[in-house]
Amino acid sequence: MPVCFRLAAGFYYFCCKNTLFDENNIGIVMVFILHRYIFRELFKVFVLSAMALGVIMSLGSLLRPVQEYGVGPKQVLDLLYYFMPITLTFVLPVAALFATSLVYGRIAADNEFDACKASGISPAMLFYPGLILAIIVSIANLLLSFHVVPVYVRKAEAAVKADAKQILFRNIQRQGYYCLPGGQFRIYADAVDVKNSGLLGVAIIDADKSREKRLITAESATINFDDTAKTNEVKVFAKNAFQFDEYGGAFFKAISIIGEFESPMSDSVKFRKIDQMNAIKAAPINYYPVALTAWNAYEQLTLEMLFGEINNVLSAETANFYQLHNDESLIRFTGEKTVLNNANSTIEIVGKVVLFEYSKSTGELAKNYRGEKLVIQLSAETAVRPSSKIILTFPNAVWLDRGIEYMKPRYTAKDLVLPDSVAAKLGEDVIDTAKKHLYLDNPSKKLSALIAEMKRKIRVTLVEIKAEIHSRLVFGIGCITLILIGIELGIKYRGGHLLTAFGFSSIPAAALLIFIMAGKNITKNQRSGFGDEIGVAFMWLGLFILSIVAVSLYRKILRN
Protein backbone atom coordinates (compact mmCIF):
# COMPACT_ATOMS: atom_id res chain seq x y z
CA MET A 1 0.00 0.00 0.00
CA PRO A 2 2.87 2.55 0.48
CA VAL A 3 3.23 2.66 -3.31
CA CYS A 4 -0.38 3.85 -3.58
CA PHE A 5 0.21 6.69 -1.12
CA ARG A 6 3.47 7.77 -2.74
CA LEU A 7 1.82 7.95 -6.16
CA ALA A 8 -1.17 9.79 -4.74
CA ALA A 9 1.02 12.25 -2.82
CA GLY A 10 3.08 13.02 -5.92
CA PHE A 11 -0.06 13.54 -7.97
CA TYR A 12 -1.50 15.79 -5.25
CA TYR A 13 1.59 18.01 -5.08
CA PHE A 14 1.75 18.27 -8.88
CA CYS A 15 -1.87 19.38 -9.09
CA CYS A 16 -1.49 21.98 -6.36
CA LYS A 17 1.79 23.34 -7.72
CA ASN A 18 0.31 23.86 -11.15
CA THR A 19 -3.00 25.35 -10.02
CA LEU A 20 -2.45 27.78 -7.18
CA PHE A 21 0.92 29.28 -6.36
CA ASP A 22 2.65 32.51 -5.57
CA GLU A 23 6.18 33.38 -4.65
CA ASN A 24 5.67 32.50 -1.00
CA ASN A 25 3.58 29.33 -1.69
CA ILE A 26 0.81 30.80 0.49
CA GLY A 27 -1.85 29.49 -1.90
CA ILE A 28 -0.53 25.97 -1.64
CA VAL A 29 -0.56 26.12 2.16
CA MET A 30 -4.16 27.36 2.25
CA VAL A 31 -5.36 24.77 -0.22
CA PHE A 32 -3.42 22.07 1.60
CA ILE A 33 -5.28 22.90 4.83
CA LEU A 34 -8.59 22.68 2.99
CA HIS A 35 -7.63 19.41 1.35
CA ARG A 36 -6.46 17.97 4.64
CA TYR A 37 -9.83 18.81 6.18
CA ILE A 38 -11.75 17.15 3.32
CA PHE A 39 -9.48 14.13 3.22
CA ARG A 40 -9.77 13.65 7.00
CA GLU A 41 -13.55 13.60 6.70
CA LEU A 42 -13.36 11.21 3.76
CA PHE A 43 -10.94 8.93 5.58
CA LYS A 44 -13.10 8.64 8.70
CA VAL A 45 -16.23 7.69 6.79
CA PHE A 46 -14.30 5.44 4.38
CA VAL A 47 -12.54 3.43 7.10
CA LEU A 48 -15.64 2.93 9.25
CA SER A 49 -17.85 1.91 6.33
CA ALA A 50 -15.14 -0.40 4.91
CA MET A 51 -14.75 -2.16 8.27
CA ALA A 52 -18.49 -2.61 8.73
CA LEU A 53 -19.13 -3.83 5.18
CA GLY A 54 -16.03 -6.04 5.26
CA VAL A 55 -17.12 -7.90 8.39
CA ILE A 56 -20.69 -8.34 7.12
CA MET A 57 -19.62 -9.66 3.71
CA SER A 58 -16.93 -11.91 5.22
CA LEU A 59 -19.49 -13.50 7.52
CA GLY A 60 -21.77 -14.02 4.53
CA SER A 61 -19.00 -15.71 2.55
CA LEU A 62 -18.50 -18.20 5.41
CA LEU A 63 -21.94 -19.75 4.98
CA ARG A 64 -20.89 -22.15 2.22
CA PRO A 65 -17.79 -23.65 3.95
CA VAL A 66 -19.66 -23.90 7.26
CA GLN A 67 -22.56 -25.74 5.61
CA GLU A 68 -20.47 -27.90 3.25
CA TYR A 69 -17.53 -28.77 5.49
CA GLY A 70 -18.89 -28.31 9.01
CA VAL A 71 -15.87 -26.32 10.18
CA GLY A 72 -15.36 -25.61 13.88
CA PRO A 73 -15.27 -22.27 15.73
CA LYS A 74 -11.50 -21.85 15.40
CA GLN A 75 -11.63 -22.47 11.68
CA VAL A 76 -14.47 -19.93 11.33
CA LEU A 77 -12.20 -17.23 12.78
CA ASP A 78 -9.34 -18.30 10.51
CA LEU A 79 -11.58 -18.25 7.44
CA LEU A 80 -12.96 -14.86 8.45
CA TYR A 81 -9.40 -13.54 8.33
CA TYR A 82 -8.61 -15.26 5.03
CA PHE A 83 -11.81 -14.09 3.34
CA MET A 84 -11.31 -10.46 4.33
CA PRO A 85 -9.06 -9.60 1.30
CA ILE A 86 -11.63 -11.22 -0.99
CA THR A 87 -14.43 -9.06 0.34
CA LEU A 88 -12.23 -5.94 0.35
CA THR A 89 -12.09 -6.14 -3.44
CA PHE A 90 -15.77 -5.19 -3.48
CA VAL A 91 -15.98 -3.36 -0.17
CA LEU A 92 -13.33 -0.70 -0.86
CA PRO A 93 -15.06 0.81 -3.94
CA VAL A 94 -18.46 0.79 -2.19
CA ALA A 95 -17.02 2.35 0.97
CA ALA A 96 -15.19 5.02 -1.06
CA LEU A 97 -18.33 5.75 -3.08
CA PHE A 98 -20.33 6.08 0.14
CA ALA A 99 -17.70 8.32 1.76
CA THR A 100 -17.30 10.70 -1.19
CA SER A 101 -21.02 11.11 -1.88
CA LEU A 102 -21.73 11.64 1.83
CA VAL A 103 -18.85 14.04 2.61
CA TYR A 104 -19.07 16.12 -0.55
CA GLY A 105 -22.85 16.21 -0.23
CA ARG A 106 -22.56 17.54 3.32
CA ILE A 107 -19.93 20.12 2.28
CA ALA A 108 -22.19 21.35 -0.51
CA ALA A 109 -25.26 21.31 1.74
CA ASP A 110 -23.46 23.50 4.32
CA ASN A 111 -22.59 25.99 1.56
CA GLU A 112 -18.87 25.34 2.10
CA PHE A 113 -18.55 24.62 -1.60
CA ASP A 114 -20.05 28.03 -2.48
CA ALA A 115 -17.83 29.74 0.10
CA CYS A 116 -14.71 28.30 -1.51
CA LYS A 117 -15.82 29.52 -4.95
CA ALA A 118 -16.52 32.98 -3.51
CA SER A 119 -13.00 33.02 -2.05
CA GLY A 120 -11.52 32.47 -5.50
CA ILE A 121 -10.72 28.77 -5.05
CA SER A 122 -11.45 26.76 -8.18
CA PRO A 123 -14.08 24.03 -7.68
CA ALA A 124 -11.68 21.67 -9.43
CA MET A 125 -9.31 21.99 -6.46
CA LEU A 126 -11.95 20.55 -4.13
CA PHE A 127 -12.04 17.36 -6.18
CA TYR A 128 -8.41 16.45 -5.48
CA PRO A 129 -8.91 14.67 -2.11
CA GLY A 130 -11.67 12.54 -3.61
CA LEU A 131 -9.59 11.90 -6.72
CA ILE A 132 -6.63 10.82 -4.61
CA LEU A 133 -8.88 8.46 -2.63
CA ALA A 134 -10.21 7.08 -5.94
CA ILE A 135 -6.68 6.43 -7.23
CA ILE A 136 -5.68 4.73 -3.97
CA VAL A 137 -8.78 2.51 -4.05
CA SER A 138 -8.22 1.68 -7.73
CA ILE A 139 -4.59 0.64 -7.22
CA ALA A 140 -5.50 -1.29 -4.07
CA ASN A 141 -8.30 -3.07 -5.94
CA LEU A 142 -5.98 -4.11 -8.78
CA LEU A 143 -3.32 -5.34 -6.34
CA LEU A 144 -5.91 -7.28 -4.35
CA SER A 145 -7.55 -8.91 -7.36
CA PHE A 146 -4.36 -9.81 -9.24
CA HIS A 147 -2.02 -10.73 -6.39
CA VAL A 148 -3.46 -10.81 -2.86
CA VAL A 149 -6.84 -12.55 -3.18
CA PRO A 150 -5.46 -15.72 -4.89
CA VAL A 151 -2.93 -16.15 -2.06
CA TYR A 152 -5.56 -15.87 0.66
CA VAL A 153 -7.95 -18.19 -1.16
CA ARG A 154 -5.28 -20.89 -1.06
CA LYS A 155 -4.63 -20.15 2.62
CA ALA A 156 -8.34 -20.54 3.35
CA GLU A 157 -8.41 -23.83 1.51
CA ALA A 158 -5.28 -25.03 3.31
CA ALA A 159 -6.95 -24.21 6.64
CA VAL A 160 -9.93 -26.38 5.72
CA LYS A 161 -7.69 -29.22 4.53
CA ALA A 162 -5.53 -29.07 7.66
CA ASP A 163 -8.59 -29.78 9.77
CA ALA A 164 -10.14 -32.24 7.32
CA LYS A 165 -9.97 -35.22 9.70
CA GLN A 166 -11.70 -33.33 12.51
CA ILE A 167 -14.33 -32.10 10.06
CA LEU A 168 -15.02 -35.69 8.99
CA PHE A 169 -15.26 -36.98 12.58
CA ARG A 170 -17.40 -34.02 13.66
CA ASN A 171 -19.91 -34.68 10.87
CA ILE A 172 -20.08 -38.41 11.60
CA GLN A 173 -20.66 -37.74 15.30
CA ARG A 174 -23.34 -35.19 14.47
CA GLN A 175 -25.28 -36.93 11.67
CA GLY A 176 -23.84 -40.43 11.38
CA TYR A 177 -22.13 -39.99 8.00
CA TYR A 178 -19.88 -37.72 5.99
CA CYS A 179 -20.10 -37.06 2.27
CA LEU A 180 -17.03 -35.74 0.51
CA PRO A 181 -17.61 -32.68 -1.72
CA GLY A 182 -19.00 -33.98 -4.99
CA GLY A 183 -21.25 -36.57 -3.34
CA GLN A 184 -19.52 -39.62 -4.87
CA PHE A 185 -17.80 -40.91 -1.71
CA ARG A 186 -19.82 -41.30 1.48
CA ILE A 187 -18.71 -42.77 4.82
CA TYR A 188 -21.17 -44.06 7.44
CA ALA A 189 -20.15 -45.17 10.95
CA ASP A 190 -21.84 -46.22 14.20
CA ALA A 191 -19.12 -44.75 16.45
CA VAL A 192 -16.01 -42.60 16.24
CA ASP A 193 -12.67 -43.13 17.99
CA VAL A 194 -11.12 -39.68 17.59
CA LYS A 195 -8.01 -40.50 19.62
CA ASN A 196 -6.99 -43.37 17.33
CA SER A 197 -8.46 -41.90 14.13
CA GLY A 198 -10.81 -44.86 13.96
CA LEU A 199 -14.38 -45.69 13.03
CA LEU A 200 -16.58 -48.58 14.19
CA GLY A 201 -19.41 -50.19 12.25
CA VAL A 202 -18.36 -48.74 8.92
CA ALA A 203 -20.17 -48.60 5.58
CA ILE A 204 -18.63 -46.84 2.57
CA ILE A 205 -20.36 -45.99 -0.70
CA ASP A 206 -17.90 -45.31 -3.52
CA ALA A 207 -19.72 -44.07 -6.62
CA ASP A 208 -16.73 -42.46 -8.34
CA LYS A 209 -17.34 -42.41 -12.09
CA SER A 210 -13.69 -43.19 -12.82
CA ARG A 211 -13.99 -46.68 -11.32
CA GLU A 212 -16.55 -49.36 -10.58
CA LYS A 213 -19.27 -48.50 -8.08
CA ARG A 214 -18.98 -50.43 -4.85
CA LEU A 215 -20.24 -50.79 -1.31
CA ILE A 216 -17.84 -51.73 1.48
CA THR A 217 -18.85 -52.74 5.00
CA ALA A 218 -16.36 -53.36 7.80
CA GLU A 219 -16.14 -53.92 11.55
CA SER A 220 -13.64 -51.08 11.96
CA ALA A 221 -11.56 -48.71 9.90
CA THR A 222 -8.73 -46.21 10.29
CA ILE A 223 -8.90 -42.80 8.60
CA ASN A 224 -5.92 -40.92 7.22
CA PHE A 225 -5.73 -37.81 5.07
CA ASP A 226 -3.04 -37.26 2.48
CA ASP A 227 -2.70 -33.67 1.27
CA THR A 228 -1.57 -33.26 -2.31
CA ALA A 229 -1.14 -30.14 -4.40
CA LYS A 230 -4.48 -30.61 -6.15
CA THR A 231 -6.71 -32.80 -4.01
CA ASN A 232 -7.33 -34.12 -0.55
CA GLU A 233 -7.22 -37.92 -0.42
CA VAL A 234 -9.12 -39.83 2.24
CA LYS A 235 -7.45 -43.18 2.86
CA VAL A 236 -9.65 -45.67 4.70
CA PHE A 237 -7.96 -48.86 5.93
CA ALA A 238 -10.79 -51.29 6.76
CA LYS A 239 -10.52 -54.63 8.57
CA ASN A 240 -12.75 -57.69 8.10
CA ALA A 241 -14.50 -56.01 5.21
CA PHE A 242 -17.04 -57.14 2.63
CA GLN A 243 -17.06 -55.50 -0.80
CA PHE A 244 -20.11 -55.60 -3.07
CA ASP A 245 -19.96 -54.50 -6.70
CA GLU A 246 -21.24 -55.58 -10.11
CA TYR A 247 -19.13 -58.75 -9.94
CA GLY A 248 -20.69 -59.88 -6.67
CA GLY A 249 -19.42 -59.85 -3.10
CA ALA A 250 -16.04 -60.69 -1.63
CA PHE A 251 -14.50 -60.80 1.86
CA PHE A 252 -11.19 -59.11 2.69
CA LYS A 253 -9.30 -59.34 5.95
CA ALA A 254 -8.00 -55.86 5.15
CA ILE A 255 -8.73 -53.48 2.33
CA SER A 256 -7.68 -49.94 1.51
CA ILE A 257 -10.17 -47.51 -0.01
CA ILE A 258 -9.21 -44.11 -1.38
CA GLY A 259 -11.59 -41.22 -1.89
CA GLU A 260 -10.66 -37.75 -2.99
CA PHE A 261 -12.24 -34.36 -3.34
CA GLU A 262 -11.00 -31.58 -5.54
CA SER A 263 -10.14 -28.04 -4.54
CA PRO A 264 -13.47 -26.19 -4.64
CA MET A 265 -12.02 -22.65 -4.72
CA SER A 266 -8.49 -22.60 -6.06
CA ASP A 267 -9.39 -24.65 -9.16
CA SER A 268 -10.94 -21.65 -10.85
CA VAL A 269 -9.33 -18.92 -12.92
CA LYS A 270 -11.22 -16.44 -10.72
CA PHE A 271 -8.77 -17.22 -7.92
CA ARG A 272 -5.52 -17.23 -9.90
CA LYS A 273 -2.68 -14.72 -9.88
CA ILE A 274 -1.71 -13.10 -13.15
CA ASP A 275 1.50 -15.12 -13.46
CA GLN A 276 -0.45 -18.33 -12.82
CA MET A 277 -2.94 -17.45 -15.55
CA ASN A 278 -0.08 -16.79 -17.96
CA ALA A 279 1.42 -20.17 -17.01
CA ILE A 280 -1.90 -21.86 -17.78
CA LYS A 281 -2.06 -20.15 -21.18
CA ALA A 282 1.45 -21.43 -21.93
CA ALA A 283 0.74 -24.98 -20.68
CA PRO A 284 -2.97 -25.79 -20.07
CA ILE A 285 -2.04 -29.12 -18.45
CA ASN A 286 -0.96 -27.09 -15.39
CA TYR A 287 -4.63 -26.27 -14.73
CA TYR A 288 -6.25 -29.16 -12.87
CA PRO A 289 -9.70 -29.09 -14.57
CA VAL A 290 -7.96 -29.24 -17.96
CA ALA A 291 -5.53 -31.88 -16.73
CA LEU A 292 -8.44 -34.02 -15.51
CA THR A 293 -10.06 -34.11 -18.95
CA ALA A 294 -6.68 -34.77 -20.57
CA TRP A 295 -5.94 -37.64 -18.17
CA ASN A 296 -9.34 -39.21 -18.86
CA ALA A 297 -8.76 -39.07 -22.63
CA TYR A 298 -5.19 -40.35 -22.27
CA GLU A 299 -6.26 -43.28 -20.08
CA GLN A 300 -9.07 -44.20 -22.47
CA LEU A 301 -6.54 -44.13 -25.31
CA THR A 302 -4.24 -46.38 -23.26
CA LEU A 303 -7.10 -48.80 -22.59
CA GLU A 304 -8.09 -49.00 -26.26
CA MET A 305 -4.50 -49.57 -27.38
CA LEU A 306 -4.16 -52.32 -24.77
CA PHE A 307 -7.45 -53.81 -25.95
CA GLY A 308 -6.24 -53.89 -29.55
CA GLU A 309 -3.04 -55.68 -28.57
CA ILE A 310 -4.80 -58.24 -26.34
CA ASN A 311 -7.40 -58.88 -29.04
CA ASN A 312 -4.69 -59.52 -31.65
CA VAL A 313 -2.87 -61.99 -29.40
CA LEU A 314 -5.95 -63.89 -28.25
CA SER A 315 -7.28 -64.11 -31.83
CA ALA A 316 -4.14 -65.89 -33.03
CA GLU A 317 -4.38 -69.61 -33.73
CA THR A 318 -1.22 -70.39 -31.78
CA ALA A 319 0.63 -68.73 -28.89
CA ASN A 320 -2.57 -66.97 -27.96
CA PHE A 321 -1.72 -66.28 -24.31
CA TYR A 322 -1.29 -62.65 -23.26
CA GLN A 323 1.16 -61.85 -20.50
CA LEU A 324 1.18 -59.25 -17.71
CA HIS A 325 3.34 -58.93 -14.61
CA ASN A 326 3.89 -57.03 -11.39
CA ASP A 327 6.67 -57.15 -8.81
CA GLU A 328 5.58 -60.55 -7.46
CA SER A 329 3.79 -62.48 -10.18
CA LEU A 330 3.75 -63.21 -13.87
CA ILE A 331 0.28 -63.82 -15.30
CA ARG A 332 -0.65 -65.45 -18.61
CA PHE A 333 -4.25 -65.73 -19.77
CA THR A 334 -6.41 -66.52 -22.79
CA GLY A 335 -10.08 -66.64 -23.74
CA GLU A 336 -12.46 -66.94 -26.65
CA LYS A 337 -13.47 -63.31 -27.09
CA THR A 338 -12.25 -59.83 -26.17
CA VAL A 339 -14.78 -57.05 -25.51
CA LEU A 340 -14.15 -53.35 -24.84
CA ASN A 341 -16.71 -52.18 -22.28
CA ASN A 342 -16.66 -48.39 -22.62
CA ALA A 343 -19.43 -47.93 -20.07
CA ASN A 344 -17.16 -49.22 -17.29
CA SER A 345 -13.81 -48.48 -18.99
CA THR A 346 -12.83 -52.15 -18.86
CA ILE A 347 -11.56 -54.90 -21.15
CA GLU A 348 -13.49 -58.15 -20.75
CA ILE A 349 -12.18 -61.57 -21.75
CA VAL A 350 -15.17 -63.92 -22.05
CA GLY A 351 -15.65 -67.59 -22.85
CA LYS A 352 -13.42 -70.42 -21.56
CA VAL A 353 -10.98 -68.14 -19.81
CA VAL A 354 -7.79 -69.77 -18.55
CA LEU A 355 -5.24 -68.00 -16.33
CA PHE A 356 -1.83 -69.15 -15.14
CA GLU A 357 -0.11 -67.38 -12.26
CA TYR A 358 3.66 -67.85 -11.88
CA SER A 359 6.01 -66.71 -9.17
CA LYS A 360 8.24 -64.05 -10.67
CA SER A 361 11.20 -64.94 -8.49
CA THR A 362 11.20 -68.73 -9.02
CA GLY A 363 9.21 -69.07 -12.24
CA GLU A 364 7.10 -71.86 -10.71
CA LEU A 365 3.38 -72.17 -11.39
CA ALA A 366 1.44 -70.94 -8.36
CA LYS A 367 -2.16 -71.37 -9.51
CA ASN A 368 -4.16 -72.33 -12.58
CA TYR A 369 -7.61 -70.73 -12.80
CA ARG A 370 -10.44 -71.10 -15.27
CA GLY A 371 -13.80 -69.39 -15.65
CA GLU A 372 -16.09 -67.52 -17.99
CA LYS A 373 -15.11 -63.90 -17.58
CA LEU A 374 -11.97 -61.90 -16.79
CA VAL A 375 -11.90 -58.10 -16.40
CA ILE A 376 -8.95 -55.76 -17.00
CA GLN A 377 -8.93 -52.06 -16.17
CA LEU A 378 -6.51 -49.26 -15.40
CA SER A 379 -5.97 -48.68 -11.71
CA ALA A 380 -7.71 -45.61 -10.27
CA GLU A 381 -5.65 -45.74 -7.08
CA THR A 382 -2.25 -44.75 -8.39
CA ALA A 383 -0.19 -41.94 -6.88
CA VAL A 384 -0.01 -40.07 -10.18
CA ARG A 385 -2.15 -39.70 -13.25
CA PRO A 386 -2.52 -40.70 -16.00
CA SER A 387 -2.50 -44.23 -14.62
CA SER A 388 0.02 -46.73 -15.95
CA LYS A 389 -0.96 -49.62 -13.66
CA ILE A 390 -3.46 -52.38 -14.43
CA ILE A 391 -5.90 -54.28 -12.23
CA LEU A 392 -6.99 -57.77 -13.30
CA THR A 393 -10.16 -59.22 -11.76
CA PHE A 394 -11.30 -62.82 -12.26
CA PRO A 395 -14.71 -63.36 -10.58
CA ASN A 396 -15.80 -66.91 -9.71
CA ALA A 397 -12.41 -68.33 -10.67
CA VAL A 398 -12.17 -72.14 -10.38
CA TRP A 399 -9.01 -74.11 -9.71
CA LEU A 400 -8.17 -77.78 -9.14
CA ASP A 401 -6.29 -79.04 -6.10
CA ARG A 402 -5.69 -82.79 -5.86
CA GLY A 403 -8.67 -83.51 -8.04
CA ILE A 404 -11.05 -81.27 -6.08
CA GLU A 405 -12.53 -78.12 -7.61
CA TYR A 406 -12.45 -74.93 -5.56
CA MET A 407 -14.03 -71.59 -6.40
CA LYS A 408 -12.46 -68.25 -5.55
CA PRO A 409 -15.20 -65.59 -5.49
CA ARG A 410 -12.74 -63.04 -6.76
CA TYR A 411 -9.17 -63.39 -7.93
CA THR A 412 -7.44 -60.01 -8.14
CA ALA A 413 -3.99 -59.02 -9.36
CA LYS A 414 -3.08 -55.38 -8.74
CA ASP A 415 -0.30 -53.04 -9.84
CA LEU A 416 0.31 -54.91 -13.08
CA VAL A 417 2.73 -53.01 -15.31
CA LEU A 418 1.54 -51.58 -18.61
CA PRO A 419 3.28 -53.60 -21.37
CA ASP A 420 6.27 -51.89 -23.00
CA SER A 421 4.72 -52.44 -26.43
CA VAL A 422 1.85 -50.13 -25.41
CA ALA A 423 3.79 -47.68 -23.23
CA ALA A 424 6.31 -47.02 -26.03
CA LYS A 425 3.52 -45.67 -28.26
CA LEU A 426 2.33 -43.17 -25.64
CA GLY A 427 4.09 -39.81 -25.65
CA GLU A 428 5.02 -37.74 -22.61
CA ASP A 429 2.85 -34.81 -23.72
CA VAL A 430 -0.55 -35.96 -22.46
CA ILE A 431 -2.66 -33.44 -24.39
CA ASP A 432 -0.80 -33.88 -27.69
CA THR A 433 -0.82 -37.68 -27.42
CA ALA A 434 -4.55 -37.79 -26.77
CA LYS A 435 -5.30 -35.36 -29.61
CA LYS A 436 -3.33 -37.24 -32.26
CA HIS A 437 -3.86 -40.88 -31.07
CA LEU A 438 -1.46 -41.91 -33.86
CA TYR A 439 -1.49 -45.66 -33.27
CA LEU A 440 -5.26 -46.03 -33.05
CA ASP A 441 -7.02 -46.26 -36.39
CA ASN A 442 -10.60 -46.54 -35.13
CA PRO A 443 -11.09 -44.68 -31.86
CA SER A 444 -14.28 -45.42 -29.97
CA LYS A 445 -17.09 -42.90 -29.59
CA LYS A 446 -16.14 -42.52 -25.94
CA LEU A 447 -12.54 -41.62 -26.76
CA SER A 448 -13.68 -39.15 -29.42
CA ALA A 449 -16.06 -37.58 -26.91
CA LEU A 450 -13.32 -37.35 -24.25
CA ILE A 451 -10.92 -35.72 -26.72
CA ALA A 452 -13.64 -33.27 -27.77
CA GLU A 453 -14.33 -32.46 -24.11
CA MET A 454 -10.60 -31.91 -23.50
CA LYS A 455 -10.37 -29.50 -26.45
CA ARG A 456 -13.51 -27.69 -25.31
CA LYS A 457 -12.17 -27.35 -21.77
CA ILE A 458 -8.88 -25.92 -23.04
CA ARG A 459 -10.71 -23.45 -25.28
CA VAL A 460 -13.10 -22.39 -22.51
CA THR A 461 -10.27 -22.02 -20.00
CA LEU A 462 -8.27 -19.73 -22.28
CA VAL A 463 -11.37 -17.63 -22.94
CA GLU A 464 -12.15 -17.49 -19.20
CA ILE A 465 -8.63 -16.27 -18.48
CA LYS A 466 -8.98 -13.50 -21.04
CA ALA A 467 -12.37 -12.48 -19.66
CA GLU A 468 -11.10 -12.58 -16.07
CA ILE A 469 -8.07 -10.40 -16.75
CA HIS A 470 -10.10 -7.74 -18.56
CA SER A 471 -12.92 -7.79 -15.99
CA ARG A 472 -10.42 -7.15 -13.19
CA LEU A 473 -8.86 -4.29 -15.14
CA VAL A 474 -12.21 -2.71 -15.99
CA PHE A 475 -13.47 -2.95 -12.43
CA GLY A 476 -10.20 -1.68 -10.93
CA ILE A 477 -9.91 1.30 -13.27
CA GLY A 478 -13.66 1.87 -13.09
CA CYS A 479 -13.34 2.57 -9.36
CA ILE A 480 -11.92 6.00 -10.23
CA THR A 481 -14.85 6.86 -12.49
CA LEU A 482 -17.44 5.60 -10.00
CA ILE A 483 -15.96 7.57 -7.10
CA LEU A 484 -15.79 10.75 -9.19
CA ILE A 485 -19.46 10.28 -10.10
CA GLY A 486 -20.18 9.89 -6.39
CA ILE A 487 -18.49 13.25 -5.70
CA GLU A 488 -20.40 14.97 -8.47
CA LEU A 489 -23.77 13.53 -7.46
CA GLY A 490 -23.08 14.41 -3.84
CA ILE A 491 -22.65 18.06 -4.84
CA LYS A 492 -25.56 17.98 -7.29
CA TYR A 493 -28.11 16.57 -4.80
CA ARG A 494 -26.96 18.60 -1.81
CA GLY A 495 -30.48 19.80 -1.09
CA GLY A 496 -31.85 16.31 -0.45
CA HIS A 497 -31.11 13.63 2.08
CA LEU A 498 -27.42 12.83 2.57
CA LEU A 499 -27.96 9.27 1.36
CA THR A 500 -29.76 10.37 -1.81
CA ALA A 501 -26.48 10.96 -3.65
CA PHE A 502 -25.17 7.55 -2.57
CA GLY A 503 -28.36 5.93 -3.81
CA PHE A 504 -28.05 7.59 -7.21
CA SER A 505 -24.32 6.77 -7.30
CA SER A 506 -25.14 3.10 -6.89
CA ILE A 507 -26.90 3.11 -10.27
CA PRO A 508 -23.68 3.71 -12.30
CA ALA A 509 -21.91 1.12 -10.13
CA ALA A 510 -24.62 -1.43 -10.88
CA ALA A 511 -24.45 -0.50 -14.58
CA LEU A 512 -20.69 -1.11 -14.65
CA LEU A 513 -21.15 -4.50 -13.00
CA ILE A 514 -23.83 -5.38 -15.55
CA PHE A 515 -21.48 -4.46 -18.40
CA ILE A 516 -18.69 -6.54 -16.84
CA MET A 517 -20.87 -9.60 -16.20
CA ALA A 518 -22.51 -9.39 -19.62
CA GLY A 519 -19.12 -8.98 -21.27
CA LYS A 520 -17.77 -12.02 -19.44
CA ASN A 521 -20.77 -14.10 -20.46
CA ILE A 522 -20.45 -13.02 -24.09
CA THR A 523 -16.75 -13.87 -23.99
CA LYS A 524 -17.34 -17.30 -22.46
CA ASN A 525 -20.35 -18.17 -24.62
CA GLN A 526 -19.09 -20.52 -27.30
CA ARG A 527 -22.42 -20.89 -29.11
CA SER A 528 -23.53 -17.29 -29.48
CA GLY A 529 -21.56 -16.61 -32.65
CA PHE A 530 -19.90 -13.59 -31.06
CA GLY A 531 -16.14 -13.59 -30.80
CA ASP A 532 -14.42 -13.24 -27.47
CA GLU A 533 -13.24 -9.78 -28.57
CA ILE A 534 -16.87 -8.61 -28.59
CA GLY A 535 -17.27 -9.49 -24.93
CA VAL A 536 -14.03 -7.75 -23.95
CA ALA A 537 -15.05 -4.65 -25.93
CA PHE A 538 -18.44 -4.68 -24.20
CA MET A 539 -16.77 -4.49 -20.77
CA TRP A 540 -14.64 -1.52 -21.79
CA LEU A 541 -17.67 0.11 -23.43
CA GLY A 542 -19.36 0.24 -20.03
CA LEU A 543 -16.35 2.01 -18.53
CA PHE A 544 -16.23 4.42 -21.48
CA ILE A 545 -19.91 5.35 -21.08
CA LEU A 546 -19.50 5.97 -17.35
CA SER A 547 -16.43 8.10 -18.05
CA ILE A 548 -18.53 10.28 -20.38
CA VAL A 549 -21.16 10.60 -17.63
CA ALA A 550 -18.48 11.61 -15.11
CA VAL A 551 -17.01 14.26 -17.45
CA SER A 552 -20.48 15.65 -18.24
CA LEU A 553 -21.38 16.00 -14.56
CA TYR A 554 -17.99 17.57 -13.81
CA ARG A 555 -18.43 20.21 -16.52
CA LYS A 556 -21.92 21.07 -15.26
CA ILE A 557 -20.58 21.61 -11.75
CA LEU A 558 -17.79 23.86 -13.02
CA ARG A 559 -20.26 25.94 -15.06
CA ASN A 560 -22.64 26.36 -12.14
Secondary structure, DSSP 4 states (H G I P E B T S, - for coil): -HHHHHHHHHHHHHHHHTTS--TT-HHHHHHHHHHHHHHHHHHHHHHHHHHHHHHHHHHHHTHHHHHHH---HHHHHHHHHHHHHHHHHHHHHHHHHHHHHHHHHHHHHTTHHHHHHHTT--HHHHTHHHHHHHHHHHHHHHHIIIIIHHHHHHHHHHHHHHTHHHHHHHHHHHHSEEE-TTSSEEEEEEEEETTTTEEEEEEEEE--TTS--EEEEEEEEEEEEEE-SSEEEEEEEEEEEEEEETTEEEEEEEEEEEEEEE-TTTSSGGG--HHHHHHHHH-GGGSHHHHHHHHHHHHHHHHHHHHHHHHHHHTSSSS--EEEE-SSEEEEEE-SEEEEETTTTEEEEEEEEEEEEEETTT--EEEEEEEEEEEEEE-S--SSSS--EEEEEEEEEEEEETTEEEEEEEEEEEEEEPPHHHHTTS-S-HHHHHHH-TT-SS--HHHHHHHHHHHHHHHHHHHHHHHHHHHHHHHHHHHHHHHHHHHHHHHHTTTS-HHHHHHHHHHHHHHHHHHHHHHHHHHH-SSSS--HHHHHHHHHHHHHHHHHHHHHHHHHHHH-
